Amino acid sequence: MFYAKGSYASYHGPGVSNVKRLIYPCPYSGPNAHAFESLGTHLTLDLEGKVHFGPDIEWIDPPESEITGTEEDGDFWTKKLIPDDSKLPEIHRAVMSYLPGVKLEGFQPDYVGIRPKLIPPGGGFQDFLFCKDYPSVDAERNHSNVMFSLLGIESPGLTSNLAIAEMVVEDVIKG
């Protein structure tokens, strides 16, 4: 398991007045890029219509004591979840690539999350996998007792879980 810290910023300022939907930038896949390790610094709208940008990505290595469950370094995760101003210039630069009218002064630290990842830093792209299996040849012929496995799903697949469930029922099980 690998861990990616993602910082979010709220935004109040120019450059977003006409935005009514989420915006996900195309991944940058050039040299030294983290394309496909994250969705990039995207724009989200909360239920009140307020604008948030994030997450960025920062790989973290917990101390061995955190992995094995000892109480040593017990506040490691809590310290990693405190938002601060240090990420704002990086978030601003990322957003400027698709919304050039935003101003750094409008960004405020908002919240931080930790995403468990299946692929290590630099591990490249790996999509999730859907597998349909049957316990016997007769079951496969009759399309009965199907076992359906969803493997390797991390964000955004977790965010899309209702759409994935609908696809599984409509296209795979019924189809």
C-alpha positions, 0 to 999 in steps of 0.5 A: 500500500502506498499513500498520497497526501492531497491538499485542497484549497477553497477559492474566492475571486475572479476567473470562475464566475461562469463555472457551473460544472466540475473541471478535470484537467487533462493529465500532463504526461511529460517529463517529471510528470505524475500523470495518472497518479492522480486526477490532477488539481481539479475544480469541484463545487460543494453543495453550496456552489463554492469553488474548491481546487485539489488535490495535489499529490505528495507521496508520504512514507509512514514510519514503520511503527504506523504500519505495524500499529504501535503507538510510537509516532501516534500523531503522524497521520494527524500532523499530515492532515493539517492544511497550510499555505505552502501548497497554494502556489503549486495549486495556483500554477496547476489551475492557471493551466486551464483557468488563467483568470484565477488569482493566487490571493483568492486561494485559502488552505481548505482541507487535506486527505490521504489516499491509499494507492495501489500503484507506487510513485512512478508506477504508471497507469493501471486501470481497474479490472472487471472479471466475470467468472462462473463456477462451472461450464454449465453455469457459464452456458446458462449464465447462472451463478455468476461471480463478478469481481471488481479489482484495483478500484481506487479514486475516481472509481470509488467516486463513481461507484453508483455508475459502476454498479449500474454498468455491472447490473445492466451490461454484465449481469443482465447482458 
